[in-house]
Amino acid sequence: MRAGPFLLDEKDIEERFIRASGPGGQNVNKVSSAVQLRFDAARSAALTDAVRARLLKLAGARATKDGVILIEASRYRDQARNRDDARARLEALIERAATPPKKRIATKTPKSQKRKRLEGKARRSEVKRNRGRVAPEG
């Protein structure tokens, strides 16, 4: 299977067909049209260590402690479309993990902005200082 720049080994992917939940009447109760796709990211030789780490982080709750990514697809009524959907979602996840995040370039706050902020603080301080009790005259 091709996922972006990677060629995944089919033995790293396991598909199990399960009954879908939710509405659908007799069809849902009888037919195992939902797909549970398991991708062993921890042991996949196709992924680099950096991509593997980003992939498991992106997968979040879909990743097990063993490094297996679980994707369930039950959007469609037939098995073949759910299978294609699950594989497409895995490909998209790997594609996102394959692009390294951009480095943040630290920028310096302009002096004019600092001056403007401090002037605003001084103005606010003056307003608060002028509040308070009025001294009795005489």
DOTOR-175394 format. One line per field, with one value per residue: residue number from 1; residue in one letter; x, y, z of N, C-alpha, C, CB in turn. Coordinates in steps of 0.1 Angstrom, whole numbers, m for minus. Glycine has a CB too. Layout:
// residues N
n: NUM;...
res: A;...
n.c1: X;...
n.c2: Y;...
n.c3: Z;...
ca.c1: X;...
ca.c2: Y;...
ca.c3: Z;...
c.c1: X;...
c.c2: Y;...
c.c3: Z;...
cb.c1: X;...
cb.c2: Y;...
cb.c3: Z;...
This chain:
// residues 138
n: 1;2;3;4;5;6;7;8;9;10;11;12;13;14;15;16;17;18;19;20;21;22;23;24;25;26;27;28;29;30;31;32;33;34;35;36;37;38;39;40;41;42;43;44;45;46;47;48;49;50;51;52;53;54;55;56;57;58;59;60;61;62;63;64;65;66;67;68;69;70;71;72;73;74;75;76;77;78;79;80;81;82;83;84;85;86;87;88;89;90;91;92;93;94;95;96;97;98;99;100;101;102;103;104;105;106;107;108;109;110;111;112;113;114;115;116;117;118;119;120;121;122;123;124;125;126;127;128;129;130;131;132;133;134;135;136;137;138
res: M;R;A;G;P;F;L;L;D;E;K;D;I;E;E;R;F;I;R;A;S;G;P;G;G;Q;N;V;N;K;V;S;S;A;V;Q;L;R;F;D;A;A;R;S;A;A;L;T;D;A;V;R;A;R;L;L;K;L;A;G;A;R;A;T;K;D;G;V;I;L;I;E;A;S;R;Y;R;D;Q;A;R;N;R;D;D;A;R;A;R;L;E;A;L;I;E;R;A;A;T;P;P;K;K;R;I;A;T;K;T;P;K;S;Q;K;R;K;R;L;E;G;K;A;R;R;S;E;V;K;R;N;R;G;R;V;A;P;E;G
n.c1: 8;5;15;17;51;59;60;40;41;20;18;20;m5;m36;m68;m101;m134;m163;m195;m214;m224;m253;m280;m298;m312;m321;m300;m277;m277;m272;m250;m215;m202;m186;m152;m123;m93;m60;m29;5;25;47;64;68;88;89;86;103;121;115;91;75;73;60;36;24;19;1;m19;m30;m55;m62;m40;m24;m7;13;20;3;m20;m54;m81;m114;m139;m171;m188;m200;m224;m215;m190;m166;m163;m161;m137;m119;m122;m111;m85;m78;m80;m59;m37;m39;m33;m7;5;3;19;43;52;74;71;71;98;98;104;119;109;116;101;90;105;87;62;67;70;45;29;39;32;5;1;11;m7;m31;m24;m21;m48;m59;m45;m55;m80;m99;m101;m113;m96;m106;m115;m100
n.c2: m12;22;51;83;93;68;32;10;m21;m49;m67;m53;m43;m50;m62;m62;m73;m60;m57;m29;m1;17;32;15;m8;m41;m47;m37;m53;m79;m79;m77;m50;m29;m17;m26;m14;m22;m9;m16;5;8;m13;m12;m12;6;32;61;69;95;101;81;87;112;103;86;104;121;103;100;91;69;54;26;15;m2;8;4;15;21;22;28;22;30;44;39;17;m6;m31;m29;m1;9;m2;9;36;34;28;51;70;62;66;94;102;93;108;134;131;127;152;174;195;231;251;275;308;330;362;397;420;450;483;504;492;483;507;518;500;504;531;530;514;532;553;541;535;561;569;552;560;585;580;573;584;616;643;659;694;721
n.c3: 0;m8;9;7;5;13;11;23;40;35;55;78;81;94;88;101;100;112;129;123;144;155;135;109;107;98;81;94;117;106;88;85;80;87;91;109;111;117;122;125;136;152;145;118;90;70;79;90;121;131;117;126;153;151;139;158;177;164;160;185;207;192;189;204;234;225;201;180;155;155;133;128;104;95;79;55;38;26;27;11;5;30;37;19;28;54;48;33;52;69;52;49;75;78;58;68;90;78;68;81;110;106;115;142;139;159;168;174;196;184;193;193;198;224;238;234;248;274;278;278;301;320;317;326;352;362;361;380;403;407;416;446;481;488;502;532;533;549
ca.c1: 0;13;10;26;64;62;54;37;40;7;17;18;m19;m46;m82;m111;m147;m172;m208;m215;m234;m262;m292;m296;m321;m317;m287;m267;m277;m268;m239;m203;m198;m177;m139;m114;m80;m49;m16;15;34;60;73;68;101;87;86;115;118;109;78;68;70;49;24;18;14;m10;m30;m36;m62;m63;m28;m23;7;22;23;m6;m30;m67;m90;m127;m147;m184;m195;m208;m232;m209;m177;m155;m162;m155;m123;m112;m122;m102;m71;m76;m77;m45;m28;m39;m26;8;9;4;31;55;57;79;66;80;105;93;114;117;110;118;90;95;105;75;52;70;68;31;24;42;25;m9;1;13;m20;m40;m18;m25;m63;m62;m39;m64;m92;m96;m108;m110;m92;m115;m109;m100
ca.c2: 0;35;62;94;88;55;21;2;m36;m53;m75;m44;m39;m61;m57;m71;m68;m60;m51;m14;3;28;29;7;m19;m55;m47;m35;m65;m91;m78;m71;m41;m19;m22;m21;m15;m21;m6;m17;16;6;m23;m10;m9;16;45;65;71;108;100;72;95;122;95;81;116;126;93;103;80;58;46;18;16;m10;14;0;25;15;30;21;29;24;54;34;5;m18;m34;m24;13;12;m7;20;47;32;29;65;78;59;73;108;104;91;119;145;128;127;165;179;209;242;257;288;318;340;376;406;430;464;492;512;484;483;520;520;492;510;543;526;510;544;561;533;537;574;569;545;568;596;575;572;593;630;648;670;707;730
ca.c3: 0;m9;17;5;0;19;6;34;38;38;67;89;82;96;87;107;96;124;127;126;153;150;127;97;107;96;75;104;126;99;79;91;69;93;91;119;105;127;115;135;133;160;139;104;85;60;85;98;135;132;111;135;165;148;135;170;184;157;162;198;214;183;191;216;240;217;188;169;153;152;126;125;94;93;73;43;41;21;33;3;6;44;37;12;36;65;42;29;65;74;43;52;88;75;49;77;99;69;66;94;113;103;127;145;139;170;163;185;197;180;203;193;205;238;243;233;259;287;279;281;315;328;317;334;365;366;363;393;413;409;423;461;489;487;515;537;532;560
c.c1: 9;7;20;39;67;54;52;36;27;6;17;4;m27;m60;m92;m125;m157;m185;m208;m225;m243;m273;m289;m305;m315;m303;m276;m266;m271;m254;m227;m197;m187;m163;m131;m100;m69;m36;m5;26;48;69;74;82;100;88;100;111;111;94;69;64;59;36;17;13;2;m22;m37;m42;m64;m51;m28;m9;17;26;15;m17;m43;m75;m102;m134;m160;m194;m205;m215;m225;m194;m165;m153;m156;m140;m114;m111;m112;m87;m68;m73;m63;m35;m27;m31;m11;13;12;17;44;61;61;73;76;86;100;105;111;118;111;106;96;95;93;63;54;66;53;24;26;35;10;m10;3;0;m30;m36;m22;m40;m66;m56;m48;m77;m89;m104;m103;m107;m101;m108;m111;m99
c.c2: 12;45;73;89;74;44;11;m13;m40;m62;m66;m39;m51;m55;m67;m65;m70;m55;m37;m12;14;23;22;m5;m32;m56;m46;m47;m78;m90;m71;m62;m31;m26;m17;m24;m13;m20;m6;m7;14;m4;m22;m5;3;31;48;68;84;107;91;79;105;115;91;93;121;116;95;90;68;49;38;20;8;m4;10;10;18;25;22;29;22;34;49;21;m8;m19;m28;m9;17;8;4;33;46;34;43;73;75;66;88;111;103;103;131;143;129;142;171;192;220;248;271;297;329;354;385;416;443;473;501;505;484;496;523;512;499;523;540;522;523;552;554;535;550;575;563;553;579;592;575;583;607;636;659;683;714;726
c.c3: 0;0;16;m1;5;12;18;31;43;51;80;91;84;96;93;104;108;121;131;136;148;142;115;96;105;90;85;113;119;93;86;81;74;93;102;114;116;119;126;131;140;153;124;100;75;66;91;112;138;128;121;147;162;145;148;178;178;159;175;204;205;183;204;222;233;204;177;168;148;145;123;115;92;87;62;47;35;26;24;4;20;44;30;20;48;59;38;41;70;65;46;65;86;67;58;86;91;67;80;97;110;116;129;146;149;165;176;184;193;192;204;200;220;245;244;245;272;289;283;296;324;329;326;349;371;369;377;404;417;416;438;468;487;500;519;537;545;573
cb.c1: m10;14;8;29;74;58;63;25;52;2;30;27;m23;m43;m86;m109;m153;m165;m219;m218;m227;m254;m300;m282;m331;m327;m286;m270;m291;m278;m242;m193;m209;m180;m132;m117;m78;m49;m15;21;29;56;67;57;108;74;75;122;131;116;78;77;83;53;28;29;25;m7;m24;m47;m76;m65;m15;m26;6;16;38;m12;m25;m74;m83;m135;m139;m190;m186;m199;m246;m210;m175;m158;m175;m163;m121;m119;m137;m104;m70;m88;m88;m43;m33;m53;m31;10;m2;m8;30;52;45;94;62;72;121;85;116;126;97;132;84;87;118;71;52;85;74;25;29;58;25;m13;13;24;m26;m40;m3;m21;m70;m55;m25;m67;m96;m81;m106;m122;m77;m120;m116;m111
cb.c2: 0;39;58;102;98;55;14;7;m43;m62;m84;m32;m31;m68;m54;m73;m74;m53;m59;m6;8;38;42;3;m17;m63;m35;m23;m68;m95;m70;m82;m33;m15;m18;m29;m4;m33;7;m31;30;0;m37;1;m21;15;46;78;71;119;94;59;102;130;83;73;127;127;79;113;84;63;54;3;11;m24;12;m14;35;10;36;19;29;20;65;32;6;m19;m49;m28;20;4;m20;23;49;18;20;70;74;43;71;113;93;78;122;146;114;121;174;179;209;254;258;288;325;337;380;413;430;470;501;516;470;479;531;515;478;513;551;514;501;553;561;518;535;584;561;531;573;603;561;573;590;638;653;666;715;736
cb.c3: 12;m24;32;18;5;34;m6;41;46;26;68;87;69;110;73;123;83;136;135;113;167;143;124;96;96;88;64;113;130;89;66;96;63;107;77;133;93;136;107;135;137;173;142;100;79;53;95;91;143;124;97;139;170;136;127;179;184;142;161;197;219;168;189;214;255;215;185;173;142;165;113;138;80;107;67;31;34;6;34;m12;4;54;29;m2;42;71;30;22;75;73;28;53;98;68;39;86;105;56;60;94;128;96;125;159;124;182;155;184;211;169;202;178;199;241;233;220;258;287;266;273;317;322;303;330;366;355;352;392;409;396;419;463;504;480;514;551;520;559
